[in-house]
């Protein structure tokens, strides 16, 4: 599960990590009120940031520095009135329904800091770089030596000595070292306490020296958190941060029925049991010139109702111009799938080509069900094997679209 930046800032602040003051708003009017309040409190620079679950906001024009209420009004009007399109959103873009209005800060240096799971070691790792403010993938490609990594013991956690050494290796000096160390330790504890799978601060900055902070202040001005869905039952306060408007509606609908569904860009809907078989099905569709519209694994314990819902989800996608059903019945019975196909046909109808390949438990009964319902399923073809099924659905869609 992902959360917004304003929520991540809240978690950081509660963990004792310094972040600038800010307010989340959902309208231009609220943005103007928040800006007035911050300016009245002495702010001279505000940052207006769209709150969406995608990167590339700055390059897309959805992060604005504002020095007057009028500039804030213009920025908020633009963001609420336009879709944000970046390399991470695709050409369709994302609607902006929330904006963060926050204090701007002067920046002397920028750093990158994150904690995530290292799959190789099976433990969390602290990852940091003195080249913050840019995508870490770019740093890894252009200057991999700039990225420092420390593995965190799952029992002892991040040690103060490790954090101090990391701070010094990154180039923090003077009082900055203790500030950076404490931020790393607090972030590590926060990750452990919330079962976060990723906690990223980019950038972590040092402000210019001042009378109040003679060596500058270390501050987190942007943050990103992902959480392990399987652990959310332990964290109701984190679950409440979930924003369904940022998720694919079909994927949310599928999750309610225990279906593993991921929307893709193609036009051939797939209903398969088993993740490995689903991946193989998508590969062979591509091999025959088709383009999968989704990954959908109904699992091994699906009921008639959940399978019918899977069909409803697939057919609700306007891009779908054909459907391939590929079931290898073990725990999942083929006759359940056949009954669901017939039921779905009666409820929503199949107006697009449908190719069905069934093998395994109760396959003979399933074939009889489909044979008896052929008149109700005029667009249906059966297939002898996966190769035959992929070829038939790809050809059927190509013929329909021609």
C-alpha positions in Angstrom: 0.0 0.0 0.0 1.2 3.5 -0.9 0.4 6.7 0.9 0.7 10.4 -0.1 3.6 12.7 0.7 1.6 14.7 3.2 0.8 11.5 5.1 4.5 10.4 4.9 5.5 13.8 6.3 3.1 13.2 9.2 4.7 9.9 10.0 8.2 11.4 9.9 7.2 14.2 12.2 5.6 11.8 14.7 8.9 9.8 14.6 10.9 12.9 15.5 12.2 13.8 12.1 12.2 17.5 11.2 9.8 18.4 8.3 8.5 21.8 7.1 5.0 22.8 8.1 2.3 22.1 5.6 -1.4 21.5 5.0 -3.2 19.2 2.6 -6.1 20.8 0.7 -8.7 19.6 -1.7 -9.8 22.8 -3.4 -8.4 26.1 -4.7 -10.3 28.0 -2.0 -8.7 25.8 0.7 -5.3 26.3 -0.9 -5.7 30.1 -0.7 -6.7 29.9 2.9 -3.8 27.7 3.8 -1.4 30.0 1.9 -2.7 33.0 3.7 -2.3 31.4 7.1 1.3 30.4 6.3 2.2 33.8 4.9 0.6 35.5 8.0 2.8 33.3 10.2 5.9 34.7 8.5 6.6 32.4 5.5 8.2 34.0 2.5 8.3 31.0 0.2 5.7 28.3 -0.2 5.8 25.1 -2.2 2.6 23.8 -3.9 2.8 20.0 -4.6 0.3 17.7 -6.3 -0.4 14.6 -4.2 -0.5 11.7 -6.5 1.0 8.2 -6.4 3.5 8.8 -9.2 6.8 10.4 -9.6 8.0 13.1 -12.0 5.8 15.8 -10.5 8.4 18.5 -10.8 9.1 17.9 -14.5 5.4 17.7 -15.2 4.9 21.2 -13.7 3.0 19.9 -10.6 5.5 21.3 -8.0 5.5 25.1 -7.9 7.5 27.5 -5.7 5.3 30.5 -4.8 6.1 33.8 -3.1 2.7 35.4 -3.2 -0.9 34.4 -2.5 -1.6 35.0 -6.2 1.0 32.6 -7.3 -0.4 29.9 -5.0 -3.9 30.5 -6.4 -2.6 30.1 -10.0 -0.7 27.0 -9.1 -3.6 25.3 -7.3 -6.0 26.3 -10.2 -3.6 24.7 -12.7 -3.1 21.5 -10.7 -6.8 20.9 -9.9 -7.8 21.7 -13.5 -5.3 19.5 -15.3 -4.3 15.8 -15.4 -0.7 15.2 -14.3 1.2 13.4 -17.1 4.7 12.1 -16.4 6.8 9.1 -17.3 5.2 7.2 -14.5 1.6 7.9 -15.3 1.4 7.0 -18.9 -0.3 9.3 -21.5 -3.7 9.1 -19.8 -2.3 11.0 -16.8 -3.8 11.3 -13.3 -6.4 13.6 -11.8 -5.2 15.7 -8.9 -7.6 15.8 -6.0 -5.2 16.7 -3.2 -2.5 19.4 -3.0 0.1 20.0 -0.3 0.8 23.6 0.6 4.0 23.7 2.7 6.8 26.1 3.9 9.6 26.4 1.4 13.1 26.1 2.7 16.5 27.3 1.6 18.7 24.4 0.5 22.5 24.2 0.9 22.9 20.5 0.1 20.7 17.6 -0.9 20.9 13.9 0.1 19.0 10.7 -0.6 18.0 8.4 2.3 15.9 5.2 2.2 15.3 1.9 4.0 13.9 -1.0 2.0 14.2 -4.8 1.9 17.3 -6.3 0.4 16.0 -9.5 -1.3 19.5 -11.0 -1.5 20.1 -10.9 2.3 16.5 -11.1 3.4 17.0 -8.1 5.7 16.4 -4.4 5.5 19.1 -2.1 4.2 19.8 1.6 4.7 20.6 3.1 1.4 22.0 6.7 1.1 23.6 9.0 -1.3 25.1 12.5 -1.3 23.4 13.0 -4.6 19.9 13.7 -3.5 17.0 15.5 -5.3 17.2 13.3 -8.4 15.9 9.8 -9.2 18.0 7.2 -7.4 17.9 5.1 -10.6 19.8 7.8 -12.4 22.4 8.0 -9.7 22.8 4.2 -9.8 23.3 4.2 -13.5 25.6 7.3 -13.8 27.6 7.2 -10.5 27.0 3.9 -8.6 29.8 4.6 -6.2 27.8 7.5 -4.8 25.3 5.0 -3.3 26.2 3.7 0.2 24.5 0.7 1.7 24.4 -0.6 5.3 22.5 -3.8 6.2 20.3 -3.7 9.2 20.3 -6.6 11.6 16.7 -7.9 12.0 17.1 -8.3 15.7 19.4 -5.5 16.8 18.1 -3.0 14.3 20.2 -0.1 12.9 23.1 0.7 15.3 24.0 4.2 16.3 27.6 3.5 15.2 26.4 2.4 11.7 24.3 5.6 11.4 27.2 7.8 12.5 29.6 6.2 10.1 27.0 6.6 7.3 26.5 10.3 8.1 30.2 10.9 8.0 30.6 8.9 4.7 27.9 11.1 3.1 29.8 14.3 4.0 27.8 15.6 6.9 30.0 17.7 9.2 29.8 19.3 12.7 26.4 19.2 14.3 24.9 17.9 11.1 26.4 14.4 11.9 24.3 14.0 15.0 21.1 15.3 13.3 21.6 12.9 10.3 22.4 10.0 12.7 19.2 10.6 14.7 17.1 10.8 11.5 18.5 7.4 10.3 17.8 5.8 13.6 14.3 7.2 13.9 13.5 6.2 10.3 14.7 2.7 11.0 12.5 2.4 14.0 9.6 3.8 12.1 10.0 1.2 9.3 10.1 -1.6 11.9 7.1 -0.3 13.8 4.9 0.1 10.7 6.0 -2.9 8.6 7.0 -0.5 5.8 8.5 -2.1 2.8 10.0 1.2 1.6 10.7 4.5 3.4 12.4 7.0 1.2 13.4 10.6 1.9 14.4 12.4 -1.3 15.7 14.9 -0.7 17.0 15.1 2.8 18.5 18.5 2.9 20.8 20.7 4.9 19.7 24.3 5.2 22.3 27.2 5.1 24.0 28.2 8.4 22.1 30.6 10.7 22.2 31.9 14.2 19.7 29.3 15.2 21.5 26.5 13.4 25.1 27.3 13.3 25.9 24.2 11.1 22.6 24.3 9.3 19.6 22.1 9.9 19.0 18.6 8.5 15.4 18.4 7.2 13.3 16.0 5.2 11.3 17.8 2.5 9.9 15.0 0.5 9.1 11.4 1.5 7.6 8.2 0.1 6.3 5.1 2.0 5.1 1.7 0.9 3.6 -0.8 3.3 3.4 -4.6 3.3 -0.3 -5.3 2.6 -0.1 -8.6 4.5 0.8 -6.7 7.7 -1.9 -4.0 7.5 -4.1 -5.9 9.9 -1.6 -4.9 12.6 -1.7 -1.2 11.7 -5.3 0.2 11.4 -3.9 3.7 11.6 -1.9 3.0 8.5 -4.8 1.3 6.7 -6.9 4.5 7.2 -4.4 6.4 5.1 -5.3 4.3 2.0 -6.6 6.5 -0.8 -8.8 4.4 -3.2 -9.0 7.3 -5.7 -5.3 6.7 -6.5 -5.9 3.0 -7.4 -7.3 1.3 -10.5 -11.0 0.7 -9.8 -11.0 -2.7 -11.4 -8.0 -3.8 -9.3 -9.8 -2.6 -6.1 -13.0 -4.4 -7.1 -11.0 -7.6 -7.8 -9.3 -7.5 -4.4 -12.7 -7.5 -2.7 -13.3 -10.9 -4.2 -9.9 -12.4 -3.6 -8.8 -12.1 -7.2 -5.3 -11.2 -8.3 -5.9 -8.6 -11.0 -3.5 -6.1 -12.7 -4.8 -3.9 -15.6 -2.5 -3.8 -18.7 -2.7 -1.9 -22.0 -3.7 -4.6 -24.4 -7.0 -5.8 -25.8 -7.2 -9.5 -24.9 -8.7 -10.2 -21.5 -7.2 -13.2 -19.7 -8.8 -15.4 -17.0 -6.3 -18.0 -15.7 -5.7 -20.0 -12.5 -2.3 -19.8 -11.1 0.2 -16.9 -11.4 2.8 -18.9 -13.4 0.2 -20.1 -15.9 -1.1 -16.6 -16.2 2.4 -15.3 -17.0 2.9 -18.1 -19.6 -0.6 -17.3 -21.1 0.3 -13.6 -21.5 3.7 -14.6 -23.1 2.1 -16.9 -25.6 -0.6 -14.4 -26.5 2.2 -12.0 -27.3 4.0 -14.7 -29.3 0.9 -15.0 -31.5 0.7 -11.3 -32.1 -1.9 -10.4 -29.5 -1.7 -8.0 -26.5 -2.9 -9.0 -23.0 -5.3 -6.5 -21.4 -4.8 -7.9 -17.9 -3.2 -10.3 -15.5 -6.0 -12.2 -13.7 -5.4 -15.2 -11.5 -8.6 -16.6 -10.0 -6.6 -18.9 -7.7 -7.4 -22.4 -6.7 -10.3 -21.9 -4.4 -12.5 -19.6 -6.5 -16.2 -20.0 -6.3 -18.9 -19.6 -9.0 -19.5 -16.0 -7.7 -15.9 -15.0 -7.8 -15.3 -16.3 -11.3 -18.4 -14.5 -12.5 -17.1 -11.4 -11.0 -13.8 -11.9 -12.8 -15.6 -12.0 -16.1 -17.5 -8.9 -15.2 -14.3 -7.1 -14.4 -12.7 -8.2 -17.6 -15.7 -7.2 -19.8 -16.0 -3.9 -18.1 -12.8 -2.8 -19.7 -13.7 -1.0 -23.0 -10.3 -2.0 -24.5 -11.1 -5.7 -24.3 -11.9 -7.0 -27.8 -11.5 -10.7 -27.0 -11.2 -13.0 -23.9 -9.0 -16.1 -23.4 -9.9 -18.5 -20.6 -7.1 -20.9 -19.7 -7.8 -23.2 -16.8 -5.7 -26.2 -15.7 -8.0 -27.8 -13.1 -6.4 -29.1 -10.0 -8.1 -27.6 -7.0 -9.9 -25.3 -9.4 -12.6 -27.4 -11.0 -13.2 -27.0 -14.7 -17.0 -27.3 -14.4 -17.1 -24.3 -12.0 -15.4 -22.2 -14.7 -17.8 -23.6 -17.4 -20.8 -22.7 -15.2 -19.4 -19.2 -14.6 -18.9 -18.7 -18.3 -22.6 -19.5 -19.0 -23.8 -17.4 -16.0 -21.7 -14.4 -17.1 -23.1 -14.8 -20.6 -26.6 -14.6 -19.3 -25.9 -11.6 -17.1 -23.6 -9.4 -19.2 -23.3 -11.3 -22.5 -20.2 -12.0 -24.5 -20.2 -9.7 -27.5 -16.4 -10.2 -28.1 -14.6 -13.4 -29.2 -14.2 -15.9 -26.4 -11.7 -18.8 -26.5 -11.8 -21.4 -23.8 -9.1 -24.0 -23.0 -9.9 -26.3 -20.1 -7.9 -29.3 -18.8 -7.9 -31.2 -15.5 -10.5 -31.8 -12.8 -14.1 -32.4 -14.1 -13.0 -31.3 -17.6 -15.5 -33.7 -19.4 -18.4 -32.3 -17.4 -17.2 -28.8 -18.2 -17.1 -29.5 -21.9 -20.6 -30.8 -21.8 -21.8 -27.6 -20.1 -20.2 -25.5 -22.7 -21.5 -27.6 -25.5 -25.1 -27.4 -24.2 -24.7 -23.6 -23.9 -23.2 -23.0 -27.4 -26.3 -21.2 -28.6 -26.0 -18.8 -25.7 -22.3 -18.2 -26.5 -22.2 -17.6 -30.2 -18.7 -15.9 -30.0 -17.2 -18.9 -28.1 -14.6 -21.2 -29.5 -12.9 -24.1 -27.6 -9.2 -24.9 -27.9 -7.3 -28.2 -27.6 -4.3 -26.7 -25.9 -2.7 -23.4 -24.9 -0.9 -22.9 -28.3 -4.2 -23.4 -30.1 -6.1 -21.1 -27.6 -3.6 -18.2 -28.0 -3.6 -18.5 -31.8 -7.4 -18.6 -32.0 -8.0 -15.5 -29.7 -5.3 -13.5 -31.4 -6.7 -14.3 -34.9 -10.3 -13.6 -33.7 -9.4 -10.2 -32.3 -7.4 -9.3 -35.4 -10.3 -10.3 -37.7 -12.8 -8.4 -35.5 -10.6 -5.2 -35.6 -9.8 -5.4 -39.3 
